[in-house]
């Protein structure tokens, strides 16, 4: 979830840096009528001051009859990318719910089945998926079409831009549903621990990595670590006793052997707690991560 949060924040930063362009240079972009009316005026300077200072937009000095809409295409592409990452979050959380890693708190806007009273449907995340897909369908076509104008006289952009509010509205609905959905979740650590305990073969990676490191330092007996772990783990389940027996038989240095034999699927998390705490402290600016259990 921290990875998804980091990805979403990057896209929000891109959206926040987006320029909003404007023009004031006449029907063809040449100041022709302006010069005919007041030839002594510095029209580009007046245009820049009005667009930038009065309107607060980024001045576009070179346009045709219309402002070119390139900035809109850039913005909608960024919002669509944000939506796709948000869609990824919704589908992942939906899957975690179905696997039992998260439980939905009844009464938090949950919806049950019409025929199965025991069910609590993940309606918030499903609703978000649908709204994000509609939003992106509109944003994609807006980004693709607004950058073209047939011979500078094409008015299709006028009809297209009437859908901007709808596109962004569906994205906001999805955000609201995901926020409400996340607020109604409880973690189920017992189910997570149960699944981890059923998958001791995941420790094949750290064991072979340790063997490779020892082999690179000239320790004897560390040949073919991948093949040896593949023979032990591929296509079948193994338990703690079987894995520990394998580690004990590798001829590892005593300290390494004890470290690997004492490893469990639950403890094989690398720097994940540190990475999340560091992210919360430096990027999110939340409470002191040292006071939180991750």
C-alpha positions as CSV (number, residue, x, y, z in Angstrom):
1,X,0.0,0.0,0.0
2,X,2.9,2.4,0.7
3,X,4.1,1.7,-2.9
4,X,0.7,2.7,-4.3
5,X,0.6,5.8,-2.1
6,X,4.0,6.8,-3.3
7,X,3.0,6.3,-6.9
8,X,-0.2,8.3,-6.5
9,X,1.7,11.2,-4.8
10,X,4.1,11.4,-7.7
11,X,1.2,11.8,-10.1
12,X,-0.4,14.4,-7.9
13,X,2.8,16.3,-7.9
14,X,2.9,16.2,-11.8
15,X,-0.7,17.4,-11.9
16,X,0.1,20.2,-9.4
17,X,2.9,21.4,-11.7
18,X,0.7,21.6,-14.7
19,X,0.6,24.9,-16.6
20,X,-2.7,26.4,-17.6
21,X,-2.2,28.3,-20.8
22,X,-4.1,31.3,-22.2
23,X,-3.9,33.6,-25.1
24,X,-4.9,37.2,-26.2
25,X,-3.7,37.6,-29.7
26,X,-6.8,37.9,-31.9
27,X,-8.7,35.6,-34.2
28,X,-5.6,34.3,-36.0
29,X,-3.0,34.7,-33.4
30,X,-1.2,37.5,-35.2
31,X,-2.6,40.6,-33.4
32,X,-3.8,41.8,-36.8
33,X,-6.9,43.5,-35.6
34,X,-5.1,44.9,-32.5
35,X,-2.5,46.6,-34.7
36,X,-5.1,47.9,-37.0
37,X,-6.9,49.6,-34.1
38,X,-3.9,50.8,-32.0
39,X,-0.7,50.3,-34.1
40,X,1.6,52.0,-31.6
41,X,0.8,49.6,-28.7
42,X,3.2,46.8,-27.7
43,X,0.5,44.1,-28.0
44,X,2.6,41.1,-27.1
45,X,3.6,42.8,-23.8
46,X,0.0,43.8,-23.2
47,X,-1.1,40.3,-24.0
48,X,1.5,38.7,-21.6
49,X,0.6,41.0,-18.8
50,X,-3.2,40.4,-19.1
51,X,-2.9,36.6,-19.4
52,X,-0.2,36.1,-16.8
53,X,-0.9,38.9,-14.3
54,X,-4.6,39.5,-14.6
55,X,-5.8,36.0,-15.3
56,X,-3.0,34.0,-13.5
57,X,-2.4,31.8,-16.5
58,X,0.7,30.9,-18.4
59,X,1.0,33.1,-21.5
60,X,1.0,31.2,-24.8
61,X,2.8,33.5,-27.3
62,X,2.2,31.5,-30.4
63,X,-1.3,30.2,-31.3
64,X,-3.7,30.0,-34.2
65,X,-7.4,30.9,-33.8
66,X,-7.6,28.8,-30.7
67,X,-5.2,28.2,-27.8
68,X,-3.7,24.8,-28.8
69,X,-5.0,22.7,-25.9
70,X,-1.7,20.9,-25.6
71,X,-1.7,21.6,-21.9
72,X,-5.1,20.1,-21.5
73,X,-4.0,16.9,-23.2
74,X,-1.0,16.8,-20.8
75,X,-3.2,17.3,-17.8
76,X,-5.8,14.7,-18.8
77,X,-3.0,12.2,-19.5
78,X,-1.6,12.8,-16.0
79,X,-5.1,12.5,-14.4
80,X,-5.7,9.3,-16.4
81,X,-2.4,7.8,-15.2
82,X,-3.4,8.7,-11.6
83,X,-6.7,7.0,-12.2
84,X,-5.0,3.8,-13.4
85,X,-2.9,3.6,-10.3
86,X,-5.9,4.2,-8.2
87,X,-7.7,1.5,-10.1
88,X,-4.8,-0.8,-9.3
89,X,-5.2,0.0,-5.6
90,X,-8.9,-0.7,-5.8
91,X,-8.4,-4.1,-7.5
92,X,-5.6,-5.1,-5.1
93,X,-7.6,-4.2,-2.0
94,X,-10.6,-6.1,-3.4
95,X,-8.3,-9.1,-3.8
96,X,-7.0,-8.7,-0.3
97,X,-10.6,-8.7,1.0
98,X,-11.4,-11.9,-0.9
99,X,-8.3,-13.5,0.5
100,X,-9.3,-12.6,4.0
101,X,-6.4,-10.2,4.7
102,X,-8.8,-7.3,5.2
103,X,-12.3,-7.5,6.8
104,X,-15.0,-5.0,6.0
105,X,-16.6,-3.4,9.0
106,X,-20.3,-3.9,8.8
107,X,-22.3,-0.7,9.1
108,X,-19.7,1.4,7.2
109,X,-21.8,1.8,4.1
110,X,-21.5,-1.9,3.3
111,X,-23.9,-3.7,1.0
112,X,-24.9,-7.3,1.4
113,X,-26.1,-9.9,-1.1
114,X,-29.8,-10.1,-2.0
115,X,-29.9,-13.8,-1.3
116,X,-26.8,-14.6,0.9
117,X,-27.2,-12.6,4.1
118,X,-23.8,-13.5,5.4
119,X,-22.0,-11.7,2.6
120,X,-20.6,-8.2,2.7
121,X,-19.8,-7.0,-0.8
122,X,-16.8,-4.7,-1.4
123,X,-19.1,-2.3,-3.1
124,X,-17.0,0.8,-2.5
125,X,-14.0,-0.6,-4.4
126,X,-16.2,-2.0,-7.2
127,X,-17.9,1.3,-7.6
128,X,-14.5,3.0,-7.8
129,X,-13.3,0.7,-10.5
130,X,-16.4,1.4,-12.6
131,X,-16.1,5.2,-12.2
132,X,-12.3,5.2,-12.9
133,X,-12.9,3.2,-16.1
134,X,-15.6,5.7,-17.3
135,X,-13.3,8.6,-16.3
136,X,-10.4,7.3,-18.2
137,X,-12.4,6.5,-21.3
138,X,-13.4,10.2,-21.5
139,X,-9.9,11.5,-20.5
140,X,-8.2,9.4,-23.1
141,X,-10.4,10.6,-25.9
142,X,-10.1,14.2,-24.7
143,X,-6.3,14.0,-24.7
144,X,-6.2,12.3,-28.1
145,X,-8.5,14.8,-29.9
146,X,-7.9,18.2,-28.3
147,X,-4.4,18.4,-29.8
148,X,-5.7,18.6,-33.3
149,X,-7.7,21.3,-35.1
150,X,-8.6,20.9,-38.7
151,X,-7.2,23.9,-40.6
152,X,-7.5,26.0,-37.5
153,X,-11.2,26.2,-38.0
154,X,-12.4,23.0,-36.3
155,X,-15.0,23.3,-33.6
156,X,-15.1,19.7,-32.4
157,X,-13.0,20.9,-29.4
158,X,-16.1,22.8,-28.2
159,X,-18.2,19.7,-28.0
160,X,-15.4,17.6,-26.6
161,X,-14.7,20.0,-23.7
162,X,-18.2,19.7,-22.5
163,X,-17.2,16.3,-21.2
164,X,-14.3,17.5,-19.0
165,X,-16.5,18.0,-15.9
166,X,-18.0,14.5,-16.4
167,X,-14.6,12.9,-16.7
168,X,-13.2,14.6,-13.6
169,X,-16.4,14.0,-11.8
170,X,-16.2,10.2,-12.2
171,X,-12.6,10.4,-10.9
172,X,-13.7,12.3,-7.8
173,X,-16.5,9.8,-7.2
174,X,-13.9,7.0,-7.3
175,X,-11.7,8.8,-4.9
176,X,-14.5,9.3,-2.5
177,X,-15.5,5.6,-2.7
178,X,-12.0,4.4,-2.1
179,X,-11.5,6.7,0.8
180,X,-14.7,5.5,2.4
181,X,-13.9,1.9,1.6
182,X,-10.4,2.1,3.2
183,X,-11.9,3.7,6.3
184,X,-14.2,0.7,6.6
185,X,-11.4,-2.0,6.6
186,X,-9.8,-3.9,9.5
187,X,-6.6,-5.9,8.9
188,X,-6.8,-9.6,9.7
189,X,-3.2,-10.4,10.8
190,X,-4.2,-14.0,11.8
191,X,-5.1,-14.8,8.2
192,X,-1.9,-13.2,6.8
193,X,0.2,-15.2,9.3
194,X,-1.7,-18.4,8.4
195,X,-0.9,-17.9,4.7
196,X,2.7,-17.1,5.4
197,X,3.1,-20.2,7.6
198,X,1.8,-22.3,4.7
199,X,4.5,-21.0,2.3
200,X,7.9,-21.8,3.7
201,X,9.2,-22.2,0.2
202,X,9.5,-18.4,-0.1
203,X,12.7,-18.7,1.9
204,X,14.4,-20.3,-1.0
205,X,15.3,-16.8,-2.2
206,X,17.3,-15.6,0.8
207,X,19.0,-19.0,1.2
208,X,20.3,-19.1,-2.3
209,X,21.3,-15.4,-2.1
210,X,23.3,-16.1,1.0
211,X,24.9,-19.1,-0.7
212,X,25.9,-17.0,-3.7
213,X,27.5,-14.4,-1.5
214,X,29.5,-17.0,0.4
215,X,30.6,-18.6,-2.9
216,X,31.8,-15.3,-4.2
217,X,34.0,-15.1,-1.1
218,X,35.5,-18.5,-1.8
219,X,33.5,-20.6,0.7
220,X,33.5,-24.2,-0.5
221,X,30.3,-26.2,-1.1
222,X,28.2,-23.3,-2.3
223,X,27.9,-24.4,-5.9
224,X,24.6,-24.4,-7.9
225,X,22.5,-22.7,-5.2
226,X,19.6,-22.0,-7.6
227,X,19.4,-25.6,-8.8
228,X,19.6,-27.0,-5.3
229,X,16.8,-24.8,-4.0
230,X,14.7,-25.5,-7.1
231,X,15.0,-29.2,-6.5
232,X,13.8,-28.6,-2.9
233,X,10.9,-26.1,-3.5
234,X,9.6,-26.0,-7.0
235,X,6.1,-27.2,-7.5
236,X,5.5,-28.4,-3.9
237,X,5.0,-27.2,-0.4
238,X,7.6,-27.6,2.3
239,X,7.5,-27.0,6.0
240,X,9.8,-25.5,8.6
241,X,11.4,-28.8,9.6
242,X,12.2,-29.7,6.0
243,X,13.7,-26.3,5.3
244,X,15.8,-26.2,8.5
245,X,17.1,-29.7,7.7
246,X,18.1,-28.5,4.3
247,X,19.9,-25.4,5.7
248,X,21.7,-27.6,8.3
249,X,23.1,-29.8,5.5
250,X,24.6,-27.0,3.4
251,X,27.8,-26.7,5.3
252,X,27.3,-23.0,6.0
253,X,29.4,-21.0,8.4
254,X,27.9,-21.3,11.9
255,X,26.6,-17.8,12.1
256,X,25.0,-17.8,8.7
257,X,23.5,-21.2,9.3
258,X,21.9,-20.0,12.6
259,X,20.6,-16.9,10.9
260,X,19.0,-18.7,8.0
261,X,17.7,-21.6,10.1
262,X,16.0,-19.1,12.4
263,X,14.3,-17.2,9.5
264,X,10.6,-17.5,9.0
265,X,8.2,-16.3,6.3
266,X,6.9,-13.8,8.8
267,X,10.4,-12.4,9.5
268,X,11.5,-12.3,5.8
269,X,10.5,-8.7,5.2
270,X,13.8,-7.1,4.4
271,X,13.8,-3.4,5.1
272,X,10.0,-3.0,4.6
273,X,9.2,-1.6,8.0
274,X,12.1,0.9,7.7
275,X,11.1,1.9,4.2
276,X,7.5,2.5,5.2
277,X,8.4,4.5,8.3
278,X,10.9,6.6,6.3
279,X,8.2,7.2,3.7
280,X,5.7,8.3,6.3
281,X,8.2,10.6,8.0
282,X,9.7,12.2,5.0
283,X,6.9,12.2,2.4
284,X,3.6,12.1,4.3
285,X,4.7,14.0,7.4
286,X,2.5,12.0,9.7
287,X,3.0,11.1,13.4
288,X,6.4,10.0,14.6
289,X,6.9,6.6,12.9
290,X,8.7,5.3,16.0
291,X,5.4,5.5,17.8
292,X,3.7,3.2,15.3
293,X,3.7,-0.5,14.9
294,X,4.1,-1.5,11.3
